[in-house]
Amino acid sequence: MIGGEKKISFSTSTPGTPSNAYYRFGKAMKNYAIAQWISLGAGLLYVVFINIFAVVSLNSDFFDILPNGYYGMVNSYILFSIIMIGSSLLMLGVAILVFVRYIQYLMRLKEACNASQNPKLLGHYKYEIRVLILSIIFPVVAIIALFTAFFPLTTNISLMIQPIYVTEPDMIQTMYGFMIGIIILILLLVVFAIVIFIFRILSVLRLDEWAEELQLQSPVSMTAIKEGTNLIKWGVIIAIIPFLSSFSTIVLLIGYTKAGNAIANTFAAQDIAIGSGPSFTSYTTPSTPTFGTTSMPNAGQTYTRSPPRTKPLGSNLCPFCGAPLPSEDAKFCGTCGNAVR
């Protein structure tokens, strides 16, 4: 065909594709882990500093034989109070930072679920929402139950102070009611804690299953993600053992850091390859004439953007980036992360 030419086709990555959504999800997970590390470090420093300051204050105040020892003790108490207030405000700020990062994590997780339509990742999101709701309801219910248990006792004590005669059976009945209320409160808190723990386990199991799917499709590039989610899973599971609760926190934070960093780095590379500019999948030069003359490209030639290629029948290539799929029944591309089914 004289002067014939083919259109140049290329595919680009839009903000709604799974690769970009996964990248933002990984960044949010890493930021949430960093906030948790800051909270852990601030809490340890808070406890250590308060204990050291308390010991120093005791040794300098109660064993000081100088005439102005009393005023030194008062000054130490004032300084201690100021430090306590400042430290408490700092811890409150760190807690707010952790909560904000967690909400951002959930938002990016929701975006990744919408972009990929992966049921495992969606299950992780749903269970995390349930954990968040129960964690908010838990202290409210505890306060109400505690007030309900203590209210009869405080009422009878106030009546004893007043010049009103309170019989012993009434007081015994009040004490029994108080003990029953405390038992119910403890049982209620235990039930809440168990339900939250079960939802937490189910949440991290779904996250680990999602990472396992990625690893099966691309064992080389997705292994670090699976290692991170595996640490998250075991960090939550071993938290039930009392003597290992502190160790489980470290394992959990290492897992969040490793998984978030791996997700962000893996899909950032895909974003550079696909989303930073046109990725040419095929192009041809104009055909030459059949009579030995050379045909030059048209000066006014225009290039049109074509949609992603559809997968040919019987082929095993990604319809978005053209890379070979790990298997015929793969649901996601191991190179760009897009859902192919």
matplotlib code that plots the C-alpha trace (Angstrom):
import matplotlib.pyplot as plt

x = [0.0, 1.6, 1.9, 0.1, 0.7, -0.6, -1.6, 0.7, -1.1, 0.0, -1.6, -1.4, -2.1, -4.9, -5.3, -8.1, -6.0, -5.0, -1.3, -1.7, -4.2, -1.9, 1.0, -1.1, -2.3, 1.3, 2.4, -0.5, 0.4, 4.0, 2.9, 0.7, 3.5, 5.8, 3.2, 2.9, 6.7, 6.6, 3.9, 5.8, 9.0, 7.2, 5.4, 8.7, 10.4, 7.4, 7.5, 11.3, 11.5, 8.6, 10.2, 13.6, 12.2, 10.2, 13.3, 15.4, 12.7, 12.3, 16.1, 16.5, 13.3, 12.8, 16.5, 17.6, 18.7, 19.2, 17.0, 15.3, 14.6, 10.8, 10.9, 13.0, 10.4, 7.6, 9.6, 10.2, 6.5, 5.7, 8.3, 7.0, 3.5, 4.6, 6.5, 3.5, 1.1, 3.5, 4.2, 0.4, -0.2, 2.6, 1.1, -2.3, -0.8, 0.9, -2.4, -4.1, -1.4, -1.8, -5.6, -5.3, -2.8, -5.1, -8.0, -5.9, -4.8, -8.5, -9.3, -6.4, -7.4, -10.9, -9.5, -7.5, -10.6, -12.6, -9.8, -9.0, -12.3, -10.3, -12.5, -9.6, -8.6, -12.3, -12.6, -9.6, -11.3, -14.6, -13.1, -10.9, -14.1, -15.7, -12.7, -12.7, -16.4, -16.1, -13.0, -15.0, -18.0, -15.9, -14.8, -18.3, -20.0, -17.3, -17.9, -21.6, -21.4, -19.0, -21.1, -24.2, -22.3, -21.0, -24.1, -26.0, -22.9, -22.2, -25.8, -25.9, -22.5, -23.9, -27.0, -24.7, -23.0, -26.4, -28.3, -30.6, -30.7, -29.6, -30.3, -27.6, -29.7, -29.9, -26.2, -25.6, -28.0, -26.2, -22.9, -24.3, -25.6, -22.3, -20.4, -22.9, -22.5, -18.7, -18.9, -21.2, -18.9, -15.9, -17.8, -19.0, -15.4, -14.1, -16.8, -15.9, -12.2, -12.8, -15.0, -12.5, -9.6, -11.5, -12.3, -8.6, -7.5, -9.9, -8.7, -5.0, -5.8, -7.6, -4.6, -2.2, -4.3, -4.3, -0.5, -0.4, -2.4, 0.1, 3.0, 1.6, 1.2, 4.7, 6.9, 9.9, 8.5, 5.8, 7.7, 8.6, 4.9, 4.0, 6.8, 5.4, 1.8, 2.9, 4.6, 1.5, -0.6, 1.7, 2.1, -1.7, -2.0, 0.8, -0.7, -3.1, -0.1, 0.3, 4.1, 4.6, 2.3, 5.2, 7.1, 4.0, 3.8, 7.3, 6.6, 3.4, 5.1, 7.9, 5.3, 3.4, 6.6, 8.0, 4.7, 3.9, 7.4, 7.3, 3.8, 4.8, 8.2, 6.7, 3.8, 5.8, 8.0, 4.9, 3.6, 6.8, 6.7, 3.1, 1.8, 4.6, 4.2, 3.0, 4.2, 4.5, 3.3, 3.6, 4.6, 5.5, 7.1, 5.3, 5.4, 7.6, 6.2, 6.5, 8.4, 11.6, 10.9, 11.0, 7.9, 8.4, 6.0, 3.3, 4.1, 0.7, 0.5, -1.5, -1.3, -4.3, -4.5, -6.1, -7.7, -5.9, -5.6, -8.1, -6.6, -6.5, -8.1, -5.6, -2.9, -1.4, -0.5, -1.7, -4.2, -2.9, 0.9, 1.5, 3.6, 3.3, 0.9, 2.1, -0.6, -3.6, -6.0, -4.1, -6.5, -3.9, -0.9, 2.4, 4.0, 1.5, -0.9, -4.1, -6.9, -7.1, -10.4]
y = [0.0, 3.2, 5.9, 3.7, 4.2, 2.9, 4.8, 4.8, 3.3, 3.7, 3.3, 5.6, 5.1, 7.2, 8.0, 5.4, 2.4, -0.2, 0.6, 4.2, 3.3, 0.7, 3.2, 5.7, 2.8, 1.8, 5.4, 5.7, 2.4, 3.6, 7.0, 5.2, 3.0, 6.0, 7.6, 4.4, 4.4, 8.0, 7.1, 4.1, 6.2, 9.1, 6.7, 5.0, 8.4, 9.6, 6.6, 6.7, 10.4, 10.4, 7.6, 9.2, 12.6, 11.0, 9.2, 12.4, 14.4, 12.0, 11.9, 15.7, 16.7, 14.3, 13.9, 17.5, 19.0, 22.5, 25.3, 26.0, 22.4, 22.9, 25.6, 23.4, 20.7, 23.0, 24.2, 20.6, 19.9, 22.9, 21.8, 18.3, 19.5, 21.6, 18.8, 16.4, 18.8, 19.4, 15.7, 14.9, 17.5, 16.0, 12.5, 13.9, 15.4, 12.1, 10.3, 12.7, 12.2, 8.4, 8.7, 11.0, 8.7, 5.8, 7.5, 8.4, 4.7, 3.7, 6.2, 5.0, 1.4, 2.2, 3.8, 0.6, -1.5, 0.5, 0.5, -3.2, -4.7, -7.3, -9.2, -9.9, -6.3, -5.3, -7.8, -6.1, -2.7, -3.9, -5.5, -2.5, -0.3, -2.6, -2.4, 1.4, 1.6, -0.8, 0.9, 4.2, 2.6, 0.6, 3.5, 5.1, 1.9, 1.4, 4.9, 4.5, 1.0, 2.3, 5.2, 2.9, 0.6, 3.3, 5.5, 3.5, 3.2, 6.9, 7.7, 5.6, 7.0, 10.6, 9.5, 8.2, 11.6, 13.3, 13.1, 10.4, 7.0, 4.3, 0.7, -2.0, -4.2, -1.2, -0.8, -4.5, -4.5, -1.6, -3.3, -6.4, -4.3, -2.6, -5.9, -7.3, -4.1, -4.4, -8.1, -7.1, -4.3, -6.6, -9.2, -6.5, -5.2, -8.7, -9.4, -6.1, -6.9, -10.4, -9.2, -6.5, -9.0, -11.4, -8.7, -7.6, -11.2, -11.5, -8.1, -8.9, -12.4, -10.8, -8.4, -11.3, -13.3, -10.3, -10.1, -13.9, -13.4, -10.8, -13.0, -16.0, -13.8, -12.2, -14.0, -11.8, -8.3, -9.1, -11.1, -8.2, -7.2, -10.8, -10.7, -7.5, -8.6, -11.9, -10.0, -7.9, -11.1, -12.7, -9.4, -9.4, -13.1, -13.2, -10.1, -12.4, -13.8, -11.5, -11.8, -11.2, -8.2, -5.7, -7.9, -8.2, -4.4, -4.3, -7.1, -5.4, -2.1, -3.7, -5.5, -2.3, -0.5, -3.2, -3.9, -0.2, 0.5, -2.5, -1.6, 2.0, 1.1, -1.7, 0.3, 3.5, 1.8, 0.8, 4.4, 5.7, 3.1, 3.7, 7.0, 9.4, 9.6, 7.7, 4.1, 3.1, -0.4, -0.5, 1.8, 1.5, 3.7, 4.6, 1.9, 2.4, 2.4, -0.7, 1.1, 1.8, 5.4, 6.5, 7.8, 10.4, 10.7, 13.3, 16.6, 17.0, 13.5, 13.3, 10.7, 9.6, 8.1, 4.6, 2.8, -0.2, -3.2, -5.9, -9.3, -11.5, -14.9, -17.5, -15.0, -14.6, -10.9, -8.1, -5.9, -2.8, -3.0, -6.0, -7.9, -11.7, -12.8, -15.3, -17.8, -18.2, -17.7, -14.8, -12.1, -9.3, -8.3, -8.9, -5.9, -3.1, -4.4, -3.9, -6.3, -8.4, -10.2]
z = [0.0, -1.2, 1.5, 4.0, 7.7, 10.9, 14.0, 17.0, 19.9, 23.6, 27.0, 29.9, 33.6, 35.1, 38.8, 39.1, 38.0, 40.6, 40.2, 41.3, 44.0, 45.3, 45.4, 47.5, 49.7, 50.4, 51.1, 53.6, 55.3, 55.7, 57.1, 59.5, 60.6, 61.1, 63.3, 65.4, 65.8, 67.0, 69.5, 70.8, 71.2, 72.9, 75.3, 76.3, 76.9, 78.8, 81.2, 81.6, 82.2, 84.7, 86.7, 86.7, 87.7, 90.5, 92.0, 91.8, 93.4, 96.3, 97.0, 96.8, 98.7, 101.6, 102.4, 102.0, 105.3, 104.0, 105.7, 102.4, 101.7, 101.9, 99.3, 97.1, 97.4, 96.4, 93.4, 92.4, 92.6, 90.4, 87.9, 88.0, 87.4, 84.4, 82.9, 83.4, 81.7, 78.8, 78.4, 78.5, 75.8, 73.7, 74.1, 73.1, 70.0, 69.1, 69.6, 67.3, 64.7, 64.8, 64.5, 61.5, 59.8, 60.4, 58.8, 55.8, 55.7, 55.6, 52.9, 50.6, 51.3, 50.1, 46.9, 46.3, 46.8, 44.4, 41.7, 42.0, 43.1, 45.0, 47.5, 49.9, 50.1, 50.4, 53.3, 55.0, 54.7, 56.1, 59.2, 59.8, 59.8, 62.3, 64.5, 64.4, 65.2, 68.2, 69.4, 69.6, 71.2, 73.7, 76.0, 75.9, 77.0, 79.7, 81.2, 81.2, 82.8, 85.4, 86.3, 86.5, 88.9, 91.2, 91.3, 93.9, 96.1, 96.0, 96.8, 99.9, 101.1, 100.7, 102.7, 105.5, 105.8, 106.1, 109.4, 107.9, 109.3, 106.8, 107.8, 107.5, 105.2, 102.8, 102.8, 102.3, 99.4, 97.9, 98.2, 96.5, 93.7, 93.4, 93.1, 90.6, 88.5, 88.6, 87.5, 84.6, 83.6, 83.5, 81.5, 79.1, 78.6, 78.0, 75.4, 73.6, 73.7, 72.3, 69.4, 68.5, 68.6, 66.4, 63.8, 64.0, 63.2, 60.3, 59.0, 58.8, 57.4, 54.5, 54.0, 54.0, 51.5, 49.2, 49.4, 48.7, 45.5, 44.3, 45.2, 43.2, 40.1, 40.4, 42.9, 42.4, 42.8, 45.3, 47.9, 50.1, 50.4, 51.5, 54.1, 55.5, 55.7, 57.3, 60.1, 60.5, 60.8, 63.4, 65.3, 65.9, 66.7, 69.4, 71.0, 72.9, 74.9, 77.9, 78.1, 74.4, 74.0, 73.9, 71.5, 69.3, 69.0, 67.6, 65.1, 64.0, 63.4, 61.5, 59.4, 58.6, 57.7, 55.5, 53.7, 53.2, 51.9, 49.6, 48.2, 47.5, 45.9, 43.8, 42.3, 42.1, 39.6, 37.6, 37.9, 36.4, 33.6, 32.7, 34.2, 33.7, 29.9, 26.9, 26.8, 23.2, 22.5, 18.7, 15.9, 12.2, 9.7, 6.5, 3.9, 0.8, -2.7, -4.9, -7.7, -5.8, -4.7, -1.1, 0.6, 3.3, 6.3, 5.9, 7.5, 8.9, 10.3, 13.5, 16.3, 18.1, 21.6, 21.4, 24.3, 26.0, 23.8, 24.1, 24.9, 21.7, 21.9, 23.2, 24.2, 27.6, 27.6, 29.8, 27.8, 29.5, 29.3, 27.0, 29.5, 29.8, 32.5, 35.1, 34.2, 32.0, 34.9, 36.5, 37.8, 38.0, 35.9, 37.8, 35.9, 36.1, 38.8, 36.7, 37.0, 33.8, 34.8]

ax = plt.figure().add_subplot(projection="3d")
ax.plot(x, y, z, "-o")
ax.set_aspect("equal")
plt.show()
